[in-house]
């Protein structure tokens, strides 16, 4: 089966990798952009990284912010012109609460840009869902509760919200189209005993994949590990059983549940991925990644409030080097391993290249 999740995709874009260092004059367009269209959300998850006080992520988020319709259209026009390959919508808030998502999806459906969205699934219905089903590459629904009661407790929703999301997922697959529908199961100390049964339930909706991830509960790797250590073996055992019994050509189980320490420590001083996969926030600020979004103190690349995205991106390359991961990114970093691979690749002594 071809892998959707390879960490090595970036190396299919060698000219982009070669353009990343400060000494290289040229700035190339980002390959992939995360857009946070709105910070408004219709759920209230206890662990939401954008809302809890003890995580640096989201510390400066303004909940009522959203991207005006005209600005969103301008951003997409710029992305088309720049040759951006892919756009993913994510939170801050819930992308399908964004009042201009239908127009946005229609515009992208008529563009060469591949697009996708993270969602809680509550509003994944109607015309906008049909456009995603028929034209997007993937949609991934974040979940945590394993039935109506637990889901309502996790998210502060009505008591049948879980069943409604499952129905939205079945309806989504019934639209036809090639969009891959996935679920991200966020594992914590309350739901870890339900991993296997939950995967089985999700497979029954017709979803194409499930991703298992650990809930991030602290800025420090050691504290996250201490939280997950008591449940680690049980989660791994259930994931292994599910892979053996439930995975097949139509349903992929992607187990990224692991102890988190390696996502925190960084000994490098500039961030390659900030030029590869930046974030456009609902506040029209540009952030280097999803782990530094709405952190104005040490996660801000700049603003496109007063200028077009394409102008901002190509001017003054030094803006990508203001953030020093060794100093500013002691937090969880989803791109840590990919950054390390790129820096290793770029550090090779050309005189010795032949000695492979
Ligand atoms: S090192 Fe990681 S956390 Fe820091 S800016 Fe880069 S991608 Fe974000």
Boltz pocket constraint, residues with backbone or C-beta under 6 A from the ligand:
constraints:
  - pocket:
      binder: B
      contacts: [[A, 266], [A, 271], [A, 272], [A, 273], [A, 274], [A, 288], [A, 289], [A, 290], [A, 291], [A, 292], [A, 323], [A, 325], [A, 328], [A, 329], [A, 331], [A, 332], [A, 333], [A, 334], [A, 335], [A, 336], [A, 339]]
      max_distance: 6.0
